[in-house]
Amino acid sequence: MKKNSHKPATIDDYISGFAPEIQRLLKQVRNTIRKAAPKAQETISYGIPAFMLEGPVVYFAAFKHHIGFFPTSSGTRAFKKELSSYKGAKGSVQFPLDQPMPLNLIAKMARFRVKENLERARAKSKQRR
């Protein structure tokens, strides 16, 4: 699992704290989100990798037996059917390490969250006028 317990400053720093096979999965998830949300900014939030664009898009993290993916509660609601075979909670889903990472689904969820955030930001800016 984690090699050290320091708080990561960047996503690269976060990923480097894991074993090579976990690093490979985290990089796949990161690159998938980057392609799906190219304008989103990478950051560390709550101690884990996050992508932000007009608010949080998605977060992800490695755990002992899964990659946690956090598309917020609206993201999990919107993809409830596709996520039904995975463990999860209101705003999170667990992708087991011993199964292929569902990169297409991760990309769809990230694109959904970008669209949702941009629509919310546009609506707010219209209200201010």
Secondary structure as a PSIPRED ss2 file (coil, helix, strand):
# PSIPRED VFORMAT (PSIPRED V4.0)

   1 M C   1.000  0.000  0.000
   2 K C   1.000  0.000  0.000
   3 K C   1.000  0.000  0.000
   4 N C   1.000  0.000  0.000
   5 S C   1.000  0.000  0.000
   6 H C   1.000  0.000  0.000
   7 K C   1.000  0.000  0.000
   8 P C   1.000  0.000  0.000
   9 A C   1.000  0.000  0.000
  10 T C   1.000  0.000  0.000
  11 I H   0.000  1.000  0.000
  12 D H   0.000  1.000  0.000
  13 D H   0.000  1.000  0.000
  14 Y H   0.000  1.000  0.000
  15 I H   0.000  1.000  0.000
  16 S H   0.000  1.000  0.000
  17 G C   1.000  0.000  0.000
  18 F C   1.000  0.000  0.000
  19 A C   1.000  0.000  0.000
  20 P H   0.000  1.000  0.000
  21 E H   0.000  1.000  0.000
  22 I H   0.000  1.000  0.000
  23 Q H   0.000  1.000  0.000
  24 R H   0.000  1.000  0.000
  25 L H   0.000  1.000  0.000
  26 L H   0.000  1.000  0.000
  27 K H   0.000  1.000  0.000
  28 Q H   0.000  1.000  0.000
  29 V H   0.000  1.000  0.000
  30 R H   0.000  1.000  0.000
  31 N H   0.000  1.000  0.000
  32 T H   0.000  1.000  0.000
  33 I H   0.000  1.000  0.000
  34 R H   0.000  1.000  0.000
  35 K H   0.000  1.000  0.000
  36 A H   0.000  1.000  0.000
  37 A C   1.000  0.000  0.000
  38 P C   1.000  0.000  0.000
  39 K C   1.000  0.000  0.000
  40 A C   1.000  0.000  0.000
  41 Q E   0.000  0.000  1.000
  42 E E   0.000  0.000  1.000
  43 T E   0.000  0.000  1.000
  44 I E   0.000  0.000  1.000
  45 S E   0.000  0.000  1.000
  46 Y C   1.000  0.000  0.000
  47 G C   1.000  0.000  0.000
  48 I E   0.000  0.000  1.000
  49 P E   0.000  0.000  1.000
  50 A E   0.000  0.000  1.000
  51 F E   0.000  0.000  1.000
  52 M E   0.000  0.000  1.000
  53 L C   1.000  0.000  0.000
  54 E C   1.000  0.000  0.000
  55 G C   1.000  0.000  0.000
  56 P E   0.000  0.000  1.000
  57 V E   0.000  0.000  1.000
  58 V E   0.000  0.000  1.000
  59 Y E   0.000  0.000  1.000
  60 F E   0.000  0.000  1.000
  61 A E   0.000  0.000  1.000
  62 A E   0.000  0.000  1.000
  63 F C   1.000  0.000  0.000
  64 K C   1.000  0.000  0.000
  65 H C   1.000  0.000  0.000
  66 H E   0.000  0.000  1.000
  67 I E   0.000  0.000  1.000
  68 G E   0.000  0.000  1.000
  69 F E   0.000  0.000  1.000
  70 F E   0.000  0.000  1.000
  71 P C   1.000  0.000  0.000
  72 T H   0.000  1.000  0.000
  73 S H   0.000  1.000  0.000
  74 S H   0.000  1.000  0.000
  75 G H   0.000  1.000  0.000
  76 T H   0.000  1.000  0.000
  77 R H   0.000  1.000  0.000
  78 A H   0.000  1.000  0.000
  79 F C   1.000  0.000  0.000
  80 K C   1.000  0.000  0.000
  81 K C   1.000  0.000  0.000
  82 E C   1.000  0.000  0.000
  83 L C   1.000  0.000  0.000
  84 S C   1.000  0.000  0.000
  85 S C   1.000  0.000  0.000
  86 Y C   1.000  0.000  0.000
  87 K E   0.000  0.000  1.000
  88 G E   0.000  0.000  1.000
  89 A E   0.000  0.000  1.000
  90 K C   1.000  0.000  0.000
  91 G C   1.000  0.000  0.000
  92 S E   0.000  0.000  1.000
  93 V E   0.000  0.000  1.000
  94 Q E   0.000  0.000  1.000
  95 F E   0.000  0.000  1.000
  96 P E   0.000  0.000  1.000
  97 L C   1.000  0.000  0.000
  98 D C   1.000  0.000  0.000
  99 Q C   1.000  0.000  0.000
 100 P C   1.000  0.000  0.000
 101 M C   1.000  0.000  0.000
 102 P C   1.000  0.000  0.000
 103 L H   0.000  1.000  0.000
 104 N H   0.000  1.000  0.000
 105 L H   0.000  1.000  0.000
 106 I H   0.000  1.000  0.000
 107 A H   0.000  1.000  0.000
 108 K H   0.000  1.000  0.000
 109 M H   0.000  1.000  0.000
 110 A H   0.000  1.000  0.000
 111 R H   0.000  1.000  0.000
 112 F H   0.000  1.000  0.000
 113 R H   0.000  1.000  0.000
 114 V H   0.000  1.000  0.000
 115 K H   0.000  1.000  0.000
 116 E H   0.000  1.000  0.000
 117 N H   0.000  1.000  0.000
 118 L H   0.000  1.000  0.000
 119 E H   0.000  1.000  0.000
 120 R H   0.000  1.000  0.000
 121 A H   0.000  1.000  0.000
 122 R H   0.000  1.000  0.000
 123 A H   0.000  1.000  0.000
 124 K H   0.000  1.000  0.000
 125 S H   0.000  1.000  0.000
 126 K H   0.000  1.000  0.000
 127 Q H   0.000  1.000  0.000
 128 R H   0.000  1.000  0.000
 129 R C   1.000  0.000  0.000
